[in-house]
């Protein structure tokens, strides 16, 4: 049985398009031969109506009950039936719609209608707006109306019935569906069959990505050797996540941006995802990590959590930690959001700078070492060890200069078995507090002690650095873990 099913209320609704075994009637999906489609089957519900308790509604409802990945979901259907719900969901798109509609020359003397087909719109000036609305509302065919009242305002959102499309709309629908799912209905050339499809989320424009371009190419190459169709995707592919079996995030993660939404959506759709939303939540906040490590009695630099409304605690932290000390915002990465304070006179202004970004910050004793250990941990086992050396003449591994310039120290990678046993054991203990995903644990090894600095989700995996010892086997280890979890699922 096909791994993707397109459900139509009446087979005649599909008449303008290529015939395909993937197109089934709602009746067949609910009661016929498609009744026993395996869990994980992708279902595109194109019924004429999604009204509550209609045939289209039941197709999505029972698809979810059968473990199928359906678009639209019942939650989306319910949201689209309540203006308050879809207005809330699309509130973040206000600035974008003002800009895009004005640039597209939308007339301000009445209503403006935007039809989008799986997030596709034939006018390039409106393509991004259509894609963004689709990512939020996630229904195959949408008609979105705006009204200008001093500024552009969302007026209404409703679904478009497939059988009511005009010829020019049918072309746009076909293009949108083709872009949405490369596996569906088009008569494509034969291609190799893969066991699973894995999406690798990355940002080609990111200055300090967790994997460089060569490493990404190695993930793709090794994946194919293992029978995995590994595809590089970007934030624009959010709506296509249901096409895949797994998601590997190779973009710097943050709770406040799309990377966390990708992880949440992937998890909710039953994909194997690394790193999972809980790991991102725990690792991207240094306040959480500081408290977790403290209560778990793992050795860390002496630390204090500071609140902007308790200025006396800042002075108490300085007295307890001494100078120099380090101040950190909770969600900094790649040495950003970290300030070394060398003297008391700089303490207050440095803290004030960081308090602009967060109500809580971390004050930590300063420990200088020539390098930091980074132990890679996958599913509770060490997979590599790396020494990151400080940038020359600087106290951090990454030095951020004026104008966005970046300078990094060197690195030396070895087998985990060749690193000090106590360092590796401490790293695994720290990673196990987070979960069973892929982590990079930073440890400082001073002459008298070893301390955990932090546990990173989505750790660096760069060709020429972290893979310097294992080579392609590093990527193979990670992808084999995906295979193991997919087979177990």
C-alpha positions in Angstrom: 0.0 0.0 0.0 1.4 3.5 -0.8 3.0 5.4 2.1 1.0 8.5 1.1 -2.7 8.6 0.6 -4.7 11.5 -1.0 -8.3 11.3 0.2 -11.0 12.9 -1.9 -14.7 12.9 -1.2 -15.5 11.9 -4.8 -13.0 10.4 -7.2 -14.2 12.8 -9.9 -12.7 15.6 -7.9 -9.3 14.3 -9.0 -10.2 14.2 -12.7 -8.0 17.2 -13.8 -4.9 15.5 -12.5 -2.9 12.3 -13.2 -4.5 9.1 -12.0 -2.6 7.6 -9.1 -3.1 4.6 -6.8 -2.4 7.0 -4.0 -5.7 8.8 -4.5 -8.6 7.1 -2.6 -12.1 8.1 -1.9 -13.2 9.1 1.6 -15.5 6.0 1.7 -12.6 3.7 0.8 -10.3 5.3 3.4 -12.9 5.0 6.2 -14.4 1.6 5.3 -12.6 0.0 2.4 -9.2 -1.3 1.4 -7.4 1.7 2.9 -8.9 0.9 6.3 -5.8 -1.0 7.3 -3.1 1.4 6.1 -0.1 1.0 8.3 0.7 3.4 11.1 2.8 6.3 9.9 1.0 6.5 6.5 0.8 10.1 5.3 -2.7 11.2 4.6 -3.6 14.4 2.6 -7.3 15.0 3.3 -8.8 16.9 0.4 -12.5 16.3 1.3 -14.9 19.0 0.2 -15.8 20.1 3.7 -14.1 19.8 7.1 -17.3 20.9 9.0 -17.7 19.3 12.4 -18.8 15.7 12.1 -18.7 15.9 8.3 -17.0 13.2 6.2 -13.9 15.3 5.9 -13.8 15.8 9.7 -14.0 12.1 10.3 -11.2 11.4 7.8 -8.8 13.5 9.8 -10.2 12.3 13.2 -9.8 8.6 12.3 -6.5 9.2 10.6 -5.1 10.4 13.9 -6.7 7.4 15.7 -5.0 5.0 13.2 -1.6 6.6 13.8 -1.5 8.2 10.4 0.1 11.6 9.7 -2.7 13.7 8.4 -3.1 17.2 7.0 -5.1 19.0 8.2 -5.2 17.7 11.7 -8.4 17.8 13.8 -6.8 20.6 15.8 -6.3 22.6 12.7 -9.8 22.0 11.5 -11.1 23.2 14.9 -8.9 26.3 14.9 -10.0 27.3 11.4 -13.6 27.2 12.6 -13.1 29.8 15.2 -11.9 33.3 14.3 -10.5 33.9 17.7 -8.3 30.8 17.4 -6.8 31.4 13.9 -6.4 35.1 14.7 -4.3 34.2 17.7 -2.3 31.7 15.8 -1.5 34.2 13.0 -0.8 37.2 15.2 2.9 36.9 14.8 2.6 37.4 11.0 1.2 40.9 11.3 4.4 42.7 10.4 5.1 40.4 7.5 1.6 40.8 6.0 1.8 44.6 6.2 5.1 44.6 4.3 4.2 41.9 1.7 0.8 43.2 0.8 2.1 46.8 0.4 5.0 45.6 -1.7 2.6 43.5 -3.8 0.4 46.6 -4.5 -2.7 45.2 -2.9 -5.5 47.7 -3.3 -6.5 49.4 -0.1 -10.1 50.2 -1.0 -11.6 46.8 -0.3 -10.8 43.2 0.5 -7.7 41.4 -0.8 -7.8 37.7 -1.2 -4.8 35.4 -0.9 -5.3 31.8 -2.0 -2.5 29.4 -1.0 -2.0 25.8 -2.1 0.1 23.9 0.4 1.8 27.2 1.1 2.4 27.9 -2.6 1.3 31.1 -4.4 2.1 31.7 -8.1 3.0 35.4 -7.4 6.6 35.5 -6.1 5.8 38.7 -4.2 3.2 36.8 -2.1 5.0 33.4 -1.9 6.6 34.0 1.5 3.3 35.3 3.0 1.5 32.2 1.7 4.1 29.9 3.0 4.1 31.5 6.5 0.3 31.3 6.8 0.5 27.6 5.7 3.1 26.9 8.3 0.9 28.2 11.0 -2.5 27.0 9.8 -1.4 23.9 8.0 -4.4 23.2 5.7 -3.9 22.1 2.1 -6.1 24.8 0.4 -6.7 28.1 2.1 -8.4 31.3 1.1 -7.2 34.2 3.3 -8.9 37.5 3.1 -7.6 40.9 4.4 -9.2 44.3 4.8 -7.4 47.6 5.0 -8.5 49.7 7.9 -5.7 52.1 8.5 -3.5 49.0 8.2 -4.0 45.5 6.8 -6.1 43.3 9.0 -6.9 39.6 8.8 -10.6 39.4 7.9 -11.3 35.7 7.4 -9.7 32.3 6.7 -11.5 29.4 5.1 -10.6 26.3 3.2 -11.0 25.9 -0.6 -12.8 22.8 -1.9 -10.8 21.0 -4.5 -13.7 20.4 -6.8 -14.5 24.2 -7.0 -11.0 25.2 -8.3 -10.9 27.1 -11.6 -8.4 26.0 -14.3 -5.7 28.5 -13.3 -6.2 27.5 -9.7 -5.8 23.8 -10.6 -2.3 24.6 -12.0 -1.4 26.4 -8.8 -2.7 23.5 -6.7 -0.7 21.0 -8.8 2.5 23.1 -8.3 1.8 23.5 -4.6 1.2 19.8 -4.1 4.3 18.9 -6.1 6.5 21.2 -4.0 4.9 19.9 -0.8 5.5 16.3 -1.4 8.0 15.0 -3.9 6.7 11.4 -3.4 3.1 12.1 -4.4 1.2 11.6 -7.7 3.6 13.0 -10.2 5.0 10.6 -12.8 8.6 10.8 -11.6 11.6 8.8 -12.9 12.3 5.6 -11.0 14.5 6.1 -8.0 16.1 4.0 -5.4 13.9 2.9 -2.6 15.1 3.9 0.9 14.1 2.4 4.3 13.5 5.7 5.9 13.5 9.4 5.1 15.4 11.7 7.4 15.2 15.5 7.3 18.4 17.4 8.3 17.4 21.0 9.4 20.1 23.5 8.7 20.5 27.2 7.9 22.8 27.8 4.9 23.3 31.5 6.1 24.3 30.7 9.7 27.7 32.1 10.6 28.6 29.5 13.2 26.5 26.4 12.4 26.8 23.3 14.4 27.8 21.4 11.3 29.8 22.8 8.4 28.8 22.2 4.8 31.2 19.3 4.4 29.8 17.6 7.5 26.3 17.9 6.1 27.4 16.4 2.8 28.8 13.5 4.8 25.6 12.9 6.6 23.8 12.7 3.3 26.4 10.3 1.8 26.6 8.0 4.8 22.8 8.0 5.1 22.5 6.7 1.5 25.0 4.0 2.3 22.8 2.9 5.2 19.6 3.0 3.1 18.4 6.3 4.5 17.2 9.1 2.3 18.8 12.0 4.1 17.6 15.4 2.8 18.8 18.9 3.8 15.8 21.1 4.7 15.5 24.7 6.0 12.9 26.6 8.1 10.8 27.0 4.9 10.1 23.2 4.9 8.2 23.3 8.2 4.9 22.2 6.6 6.7 19.2 4.9 7.8 17.6 8.2 5.1 15.0 7.9 6.8 13.6 4.8 9.7 12.3 6.9 10.4 9.6 9.4 13.0 11.4 11.4 14.5 14.9 12.0 18.1 15.7 12.8 18.6 19.3 13.8 21.9 20.8 12.6 21.1 24.4 13.3 21.7 26.4 16.5 18.7 25.8 18.7 16.7 28.3 20.7 13.3 28.1 22.5 12.2 31.3 20.9 12.7 30.4 17.2 11.7 27.8 14.6 14.2 25.1 15.7 12.1 24.4 18.8 8.9 24.5 16.8 10.4 22.0 14.4 11.3 19.6 17.2 7.9 20.0 18.8 6.1 19.3 15.5 8.3 16.4 14.6 7.7 14.8 18.0 3.9 15.4 17.8 3.9 13.7 14.4 5.7 10.6 15.6 9.1 11.3 14.0 12.3 10.3 15.7 13.9 13.6 16.5 17.3 14.6 17.7 17.5 16.6 19.7 14.0 16.3 21.2 12.1 19.3 22.6 12.9 18.4 26.2 16.6 18.3 25.6 16.4 21.7 23.9 14.5 23.2 26.8 16.9 21.9 29.3 20.2 22.6 27.5 19.6 26.0 26.1 19.0 27.6 29.5 22.1 27.9 31.7 20.0 28.8 34.8 18.2 25.4 34.5 21.5 23.6 33.9 23.2 25.3 36.8 20.4 24.3 39.2 20.2 20.8 37.7 23.9 20.1 38.1 23.9 21.6 41.6 21.0 19.5 42.9 22.5 16.4 41.2 25.8 17.0 43.1 28.0 17.0 40.1 31.1 19.2 40.3 30.6 22.6 38.7 32.3 26.0 39.1 30.9 27.9 42.1 27.8 29.7 40.7 25.0 32.0 41.8 21.7 32.7 40.0 20.9 36.4 40.1 17.6 38.3 39.6 17.4 41.8 38.3 15.1 42.8 41.2 17.7 41.7 43.8 20.7 44.0 43.4 22.1 43.1 46.8 22.6 39.5 45.5 25.0 40.8 42.8 27.4 42.2 45.4 27.1 39.0 47.5 28.0 36.9 44.5 31.1 39.0 43.9 32.2 38.6 47.5 31.6 34.8 47.3 33.2 34.2 43.9 35.9 36.9 43.8 37.3 38.5 40.7 37.5 37.8 37.9 34.1 36.2 37.6 31.9 35.4 34.6 28.3 36.5 34.0 26.1 34.6 31.5 22.7 35.0 30.0 20.7 31.7 30.2 20.5 31.0 26.4 23.8 32.2 25.0 25.7 30.0 22.6 29.2 29.9 20.9 30.6 32.2 23.7 27.9 34.8 23.1 26.1 36.4 26.0 29.1 35.7 28.3 31.0 38.6 30.0 34.2 38.3 32.1 34.2 40.9 34.9 37.7 41.6 36.1 37.0 44.3 38.7 34.2 45.5 40.9 33.7 48.7 39.0 32.6 46.8 35.9 30.2 44.5 37.8 27.1 46.6 37.8 27.2 47.8 34.1 28.0 44.3 32.9 25.1 42.8 34.8 22.8 45.6 33.5 23.8 44.7 29.9 22.8 41.1 30.4 19.6 41.9 32.4 18.3 43.6 29.3 17.9 40.2 27.8 16.8 38.1 30.8 15.3 38.5 34.3 17.8 35.9 35.6 21.5 35.5 34.8 24.2 33.3 36.1 27.3 34.4 38.0 30.1 31.9 38.0 33.7 31.7 39.3 36.3 32.1 36.6 38.5 29.1 35.9 41.2 29.5 33.2 42.4 26.5 31.4 44.3 26.2 28.1 41.4 24.1 26.7 38.0 22.8 27.5 37.1 19.2 27.1 34.1 18.4 24.9 32.8 14.9 25.2 30.3 13.8 22.6 27.6 11.5 24.1 25.0 9.6 22.1 22.3 7.5 23.8 24.2 7.6 27.1 27.6 6.5 25.6 30.7 8.5 24.7 31.4 8.7 21.0 34.3 11.2 20.8 36.5 13.5 22.9 37.8 16.8 21.8 40.0 19.5 23.3 38.9 23.0 22.3 41.7 25.5 22.8 41.2 29.1 23.7 41.4 31.7 20.9 44.9 33.1 20.9 45.2 36.0 23.5 41.6 35.5 24.6 39.9 33.7 27.5 37.2 32.0 25.4 37.3 29.4 22.6 35.4 31.8 20.3 36.2 35.5 20.2 33.6 37.8 18.8 35.2 41.0 17.5 33.9 44.2 16.1 31.7 44.2 13.0 30.7 40.6 13.6 34.2 39.1 13.1 34.8 35.7 14.7 38.1 34.1 15.7 38.3 30.5 17.1 41.0 28.6 18.8 42.3 25.2 17.6 41.0 21.8 18.4 42.4 18.3 18.9 40.1 15.3 18.7 40.7 11.7 19.9 38.9 8.5 20.7 36.8 8.8 23.9 38.9 5.9 25.3 42.0 8.0 25.0 40.6 10.9 27.1 41.0 10.8 30.9 38.6 8.3 32.2 37.3 10.5 35.0 36.5 13.3 32.4 34.5 10.9 30.2 32.6 9.4 33.2 31.7 12.9 34.5 30.5 13.9 31.0 28.2 10.8 30.7 26.7 11.4 34.1 26.0 15.0 33.2 24.4 14.1 29.8 22.3 11.4 31.4 20.6 14.1 33.5 19.2 15.5 30.2 18.1 12.4 28.3 19.3 9.8 25.8 19.9 12.1 22.8 23.0 13.6 21.3 24.9 16.0 23.6 28.2 17.7 23.9 29.4 18.1 27.5 32.0 20.8 28.3 34.3 20.1 31.1 37.2 22.1 32.5 40.1 20.1 33.9 42.1 22.1 36.4 45.1 20.5 38.3 43.0 20.0 41.5 39.5 19.3 40.1 37.3 18.7 37.1 34.0 20.6 36.7 31.1 20.5 34.3 30.6 23.8 32.5 27.5 22.9 30.5 25.7 20.3 28.6 24.9 21.2 25.0 22.1 19.8 22.9 22.8 19.8 19.1 26.6 19.8 19.6 29.1 20.8 17.0 29.9 18.0 14.4 32.2 19.6 11.9 34.2 17.9 9.3 37.9 18.2 10.1 37.3 18.8 13.8 34.9 16.5 15.7 35.3 13.8 13.0 39.1 14.1 12.9 39.5 10.7 14.6 36.4 8.7 13.6 36.0 10.1 10.1 32.8 9.0 8.4 32.2 6.6 11.3 31.0 9.5 13.4 28.1 10.2 11.1 27.5 6.5 10.8 27.2 6.1 14.6 24.6 8.9 14.7 22.6 7.7 11.7 22.7 4.1 13.0 21.1 5.3 16.2 18.3 6.8 14.1 18.0 3.5 12.3 17.8 1.6 15.7 15.1 3.9 17.0 13.1 3.8 13.7 13.2 0.0 13.6 12.2 -0.2 17.2 9.3 2.2 16.6 
